[in-house]
Structures are given as structure tokens and as C-alpha cells.
């Protein structure tokens, strides 16, 4: 079935959300509408719609004018089996001792590596992005230095790949949380596929806002691979929920944003241990003051 996209950008979250809501009334109606901040510090927001019928370009032009957006770019997408495409394109990823792979590459696990199975249909947080890869490398570094936490949390876990990596190394249970219900369902499915039920608990929560997290704090290690804004907002809670001498592994940070994140966490009682860049993205290891 042919699919069309209609994409535009404009300034401001309120205006972008209003345009996204207005798109829902188009005929033919979009099968989905997305509103996303462009993570380049430009202040722009992207609004996009997906259509299974040719969209009303005159209606889109009117909406863009009314809401002060750039003209929509309308494109017809080729018919693609996306799961098959992802299986072809997402080769296994090695990050230190970890080997992230899909079920189609399970036979490629090298001897001595720790396998992390993430299927192509659950492909956000597969290890290919610089943020996830950076976090896995940071974890591998701490393990090599002899770090052995008693309690670990993965905040904004996505596929739970980071929580599962920790659980594969250490026996104590790990808590993986995400604000998105679908992400939590995906995380639970991945935990089961990796045989880690009982060792990784997946909960729905905004930040540390779940009873399971409160009961298990303070943590010796917390992952947070999200975005600059939420990371800065979480800094005081990180200070509260991480034990003295514990670590935070943070990513989802564009390279120019890293200094600001480090500054905020330093003000909240953390010291910078390492800072690593992979293409456009920075991963930080921070330690909580003893």
C-alpha cells in the first residue's frame, strides 16, 4: 500500500502542537501525526503526518500559512518491508564485552562475548545509535575497573538494552523504567527473550516516580539515555537516588550540550569521570560525591 508523508517545521512547542492537532481534521485524514522538537538548539519543531491516501496539499498549504510554518514537503514513500530491511541493515554491534544482535544473527555471537538480543521489530535502542553504544562502552569501562554495584536503575530504558547488559554481568536485580507504556511492554518482551525475567524489573514511571525505584534507592549505578532537557531536570533526583560514590551514565546529549549538563550535575554533587563522543553524541560518566 502506498504511503505519503507531509513534513514541516515551525518555532515553538505550542504552535507545533496546535498545527499537529489541526492536521487531524484533514480529509483524507492522516493515519498518524507526530510533533517533535528538533534537537539542534534551533528552537524549531517538526510536525509530520502519514497518509495512506494522497494528502490534500491545498489543505496542508492553508494550515502551514495559518500556523506560521514552512510549506509542507509531501513525499510518496516506496513500499518497503521495514522489518526485513532492518534485518539486512542492522548488523550486530560490539561494545567492549557486549554483542548486540537480532534473532537473525544469533549464530554470530563471538566466543567470550555477552549477547544482548534486540529484535528488528523492536529497534529503538539497538546499540547502533551513538548514545546507546556510548552507554554500553561506558558500562564496559566500569566493569573493567572492577566496579560491582549492588543496585542498578535504567531510567528511560527504551528497549532495556542497558538494564539487560548490567543484569548479564551482575546478579542483583536491575530496575528498568520508561515514561512510555509501549516502551515498557517492549522492554518486558526483550527481557523475556534474553532469559532475564526475575533479574530485570520493568516499570512505567516518569523519572524516579515509581514505588519500585523508591524502595530500591539509593542506587550504585543509574543509566539515563534520554535528552538534555530531561537529564537536567533529573539532576536533583539523581543526587537523591544515587548513593555516595555511585555512578551515573548519561547520554542523549549532543556534543555542544555536554558542558551544560556537566555544569548542572556538578552543582548537584557529581564529579565528571569521563566524557566520550561518538559522532554527534556525548556520553558522560559522573560519580556522586562521597
C-alpha positions as CSV (number, residue, x, y, z in Angstrom):
1,X,0.0,0.0,0.0
2,X,1.5,3.4,-0.9
3,X,2.3,5.8,1.9
4,X,2.7,9.5,1.9
5,X,4.4,11.8,4.4
6,X,3.9,15.5,4.9
7,X,6.5,17.3,6.9
8,X,7.1,20.9,8.0
9,X,8.9,22.9,10.7
10,X,8.0,25.9,12.8
11,X,9.0,27.7,16.0
12,X,7.6,26.9,19.4
13,X,6.0,23.8,21.1
14,X,2.6,25.4,21.5
15,X,2.3,26.3,17.8
16,X,3.6,22.9,16.7
17,X,1.1,21.1,18.9
18,X,-1.7,23.3,17.5
19,X,-0.7,22.5,14.0
20,X,-0.5,18.8,14.7
21,X,-4.0,18.9,16.2
22,X,-5.3,20.8,13.2
23,X,-3.9,18.1,10.8
24,X,-6.1,15.5,12.4
25,X,-9.1,17.2,10.8
26,X,-7.8,16.9,7.2
27,X,-9.6,14.8,4.6
28,X,-8.3,12.3,3.8
29,X,-7.2,12.1,7.4
30,X,-3.6,11.1,8.4
31,X,-3.0,7.7,9.9
32,X,-0.7,9.3,12.4
33,X,0.6,12.8,13.3
34,X,3.9,13.4,15.1
35,X,5.2,16.5,16.8
36,X,8.9,16.5,17.7
37,X,11.5,19.1,18.9
38,X,14.5,19.3,16.5
39,X,17.4,18.5,18.8
40,X,19.9,21.1,17.5
41,X,19.2,24.0,19.8
42,X,17.4,25.9,16.9
43,X,14.1,26.2,18.7
44,X,12.3,24.5,15.8
45,X,9.7,21.8,16.0
46,X,8.9,19.3,13.3
47,X,5.3,18.3,12.5
48,X,4.6,15.4,10.3
49,X,1.7,13.3,9.1
50,X,1.5,9.9,7.5
51,X,-1.2,9.1,4.9
52,X,-2.5,6.0,3.1
53,X,-4.2,8.2,0.6
54,X,-2.8,11.2,-1.4
55,X,-2.9,14.1,1.1
56,X,-4.8,17.3,0.4
57,X,-1.9,19.6,-0.5
58,X,-4.1,22.7,-0.7
59,X,-5.3,22.0,2.8
60,X,-1.8,21.5,4.0
61,X,-0.7,24.7,2.4
62,X,-3.5,26.6,4.2
63,X,-2.6,25.0,7.6
64,X,1.1,25.9,7.2
65,X,0.1,29.5,6.4
66,X,-2.4,29.8,9.3
67,X,0.1,28.4,11.8
68,X,3.3,30.2,10.6
69,X,5.0,27.1,9.4
70,X,7.2,26.4,6.4
71,X,5.3,24.9,3.4
72,X,4.8,21.2,3.9
73,X,7.0,18.8,1.9
74,X,4.9,15.9,0.7
75,X,6.6,12.7,-0.4
76,X,5.4,9.3,-1.5
77,X,7.3,6.5,0.2
78,X,8.2,3.3,-1.7
79,X,6.5,0.1,-0.5
80,X,9.1,-1.5,1.9
81,X,9.1,-4.4,4.2
82,X,10.7,-2.5,7.0
83,X,11.3,-5.4,9.3
84,X,13.2,-7.2,6.5
85,X,15.0,-4.0,5.7
86,X,16.1,-3.5,9.3
87,X,17.3,-7.1,9.5
88,X,19.5,-6.5,6.5
89,X,20.8,-3.1,7.6
90,X,21.3,-3.5,11.4
91,X,24.4,-5.6,11.6
92,X,25.5,-6.8,15.1
93,X,27.2,-4.2,17.3
94,X,30.2,-4.9,19.5
95,X,30.7,-2.6,22.5
96,X,33.5,-4.0,24.6
97,X,32.4,-7.3,26.0
98,X,28.8,-6.8,24.8
99,X,27.4,-8.0,21.4
100,X,24.0,-6.6,20.5
101,X,22.3,-8.6,17.8
102,X,18.9,-9.5,16.3
103,X,17.5,-13.0,16.3
104,X,18.6,-13.4,12.7
105,X,22.2,-13.1,13.9
106,X,22.1,-15.2,17.0
107,X,24.6,-17.7,15.4
108,X,27.2,-14.9,15.1
109,X,27.8,-14.4,18.8
110,X,31.6,-14.5,19.3
111,X,33.1,-16.7,22.0
112,X,33.6,-14.8,25.2
113,X,31.1,-12.0,24.3
114,X,27.9,-11.3,26.2
115,X,24.9,-11.4,23.8
116,X,22.1,-9.0,24.0
117,X,19.2,-9.9,21.8
118,X,17.1,-7.0,20.4
119,X,14.8,-8.0,17.5
120,X,14.5,-5.7,14.5
121,X,10.8,-5.1,15.1
122,X,11.8,-3.5,18.5
123,X,14.6,-1.4,17.0
124,X,14.8,1.7,19.2
125,X,17.8,1.3,21.4
126,X,19.6,-1.4,19.4
127,X,23.2,-0.2,20.1
128,X,23.7,1.3,16.6
129,X,23.0,4.8,17.8
130,X,25.9,6.7,19.3
131,X,24.0,7.2,22.6
132,X,23.3,3.6,23.3
133,X,26.8,2.5,22.0
134,X,28.4,5.1,24.2
135,X,26.5,3.9,27.3
136,X,27.5,0.3,26.7
137,X,31.1,1.3,26.3
138,X,30.9,3.3,29.5
139,X,29.5,0.3,31.3
140,X,32.2,-1.9,29.9
141,X,34.8,0.5,31.2
142,X,33.4,0.5,34.8
143,X,33.2,-3.3,34.8
144,X,36.9,-3.5,33.6
145,X,37.8,-1.2,36.5
146,X,36.3,-3.6,39.0
147,X,33.1,-1.7,39.8
148,X,30.4,-4.0,41.3
149,X,27.2,-2.2,42.1
150,X,24.5,-3.7,44.4
151,X,21.7,-1.8,42.8
152,X,21.2,-0.5,39.2
153,X,18.4,1.5,37.5
154,X,17.9,2.3,33.8
155,X,15.8,5.5,33.6
156,X,14.1,6.0,30.2
157,X,15.0,2.4,29.3
158,X,13.5,2.1,25.8
159,X,14.4,-1.5,24.8
160,X,16.0,-2.1,28.2
161,X,19.3,-3.0,26.5
162,X,21.3,-1.2,29.1
163,X,19.5,-2.7,32.0
164,X,19.9,-6.2,30.4
165,X,23.6,-5.6,29.9
166,X,24.0,-4.8,33.6
167,X,21.9,-7.8,34.6
168,X,24.1,-10.1,32.4
169,X,27.1,-9.1,34.4
170,X,25.8,-8.7,38.0
171,X,23.4,-10.9,39.8
172,X,21.4,-8.3,41.7
173,X,18.1,-7.3,40.1
174,X,18.0,-4.2,37.9
175,X,15.0,-1.9,37.5
176,X,14.3,-0.5,34.0
177,X,11.7,2.3,33.8
178,X,10.2,4.3,31.0
179,X,7.5,7.0,30.8
180,X,6.0,5.4,27.7
181,X,3.7,2.4,28.2
182,X,4.7,0.9,24.8
183,X,8.4,1.1,25.6
184,X,7.8,-0.8,28.9
185,X,5.9,-3.5,27.0
186,X,8.9,-3.7,24.5
187,X,11.3,-3.8,27.4
188,X,9.5,-6.7,29.1
189,X,9.4,-8.6,25.8
190,X,13.2,-8.1,25.4
191,X,13.8,-9.2,29.0
192,X,11.9,-12.4,28.4
193,X,13.6,-13.0,25.0
194,X,17.0,-12.7,26.8
195,X,16.0,-15.1,29.7
196,X,16.3,-12.3,32.2
197,X,12.9,-12.4,33.8
198,X,13.3,-12.0,37.6
199,X,16.6,-10.1,37.1
200,X,15.2,-7.1,35.3
201,X,12.0,-5.5,36.5
202,X,10.3,-3.2,34.0
203,X,8.1,-0.4,35.4
204,X,6.2,2.6,33.9
205,X,7.4,5.8,35.5
206,X,8.4,9.4,34.9
207,X,11.9,9.7,36.2
208,X,12.2,8.0,39.6
209,X,8.4,8.2,40.2
210,X,7.7,4.6,40.9
211,X,7.4,2.7,44.2
212,X,9.9,0.1,43.0
213,X,12.5,2.7,42.4
214,X,11.9,4.4,45.7
215,X,12.2,1.1,47.6
216,X,15.5,0.1,45.8
217,X,17.2,3.5,46.2
218,X,19.9,4.6,46.7
219,X,21.4,3.1,43.5
220,X,25.1,2.5,42.9
221,X,24.6,2.9,39.2
222,X,22.0,4.8,37.1
223,X,21.7,4.9,33.3
224,X,19.8,7.7,31.7
225,X,20.0,7.8,27.9
226,X,17.3,10.4,27.2
227,X,17.8,14.1,26.1
228,X,19.5,17.1,27.5
229,X,16.3,18.8,28.9
230,X,15.1,15.8,30.9
231,X,18.6,15.0,32.1
232,X,19.0,18.5,33.5
233,X,15.5,18.3,35.1
234,X,16.5,14.9,36.7
235,X,19.7,16.2,38.3
236,X,18.3,16.8,41.8
237,X,16.6,13.5,41.8
238,X,19.8,11.8,40.6
239,X,21.6,13.3,43.6
240,X,18.9,12.0,45.9
241,X,18.7,8.5,44.4
242,X,22.4,7.7,43.8
243,X,24.5,6.5,46.7
244,X,27.7,8.4,47.6
245,X,30.4,7.0,45.4
246,X,27.9,5.7,42.9
247,X,27.8,6.5,39.2
248,X,25.5,8.0,36.6
249,X,26.0,7.1,32.9
250,X,24.2,9.8,30.9
251,X,23.7,10.1,27.2
252,X,21.2,11.5,24.6
253,X,23.4,14.6,24.7
254,X,24.5,16.5,21.6
255,X,28.2,17.3,21.8
256,X,27.7,21.1,22.2
257,X,25.2,20.4,25.1
258,X,27.6,18.4,27.2
259,X,29.2,21.3,29.1
260,X,25.8,22.5,30.4
261,X,24.8,19.0,31.6
262,X,28.2,18.6,33.3
263,X,27.8,22.0,35.0
264,X,24.3,21.2,36.3
265,X,25.4,17.8,37.7
266,X,28.5,19.3,39.3
267,X,26.2,21.8,41.1
268,X,24.2,18.8,42.3
269,X,27.2,17.0,43.9
270,X,28.7,15.0,41.0
271,X,32.2,14.8,39.5
272,X,33.0,14.2,35.9
273,X,34.8,10.9,35.4
274,X,34.8,10.6,31.6
275,X,33.4,12.2,28.6
276,X,33.3,10.4,25.2
277,X,32.0,11.5,21.9
278,X,30.6,9.2,19.1
279,X,29.9,11.3,16.0
280,X,27.4,13.9,17.3
281,X,26.6,12.5,20.7
282,X,28.3,12.6,24.1
283,X,28.2,10.0,26.8
284,X,29.2,11.1,30.4
285,X,30.2,9.0,33.4
286,X,29.7,11.0,36.6
287,X,30.4,10.0,40.2
288,X,28.4,11.1,43.2
289,X,30.5,12.8,45.8
290,X,31.2,10.6,48.8
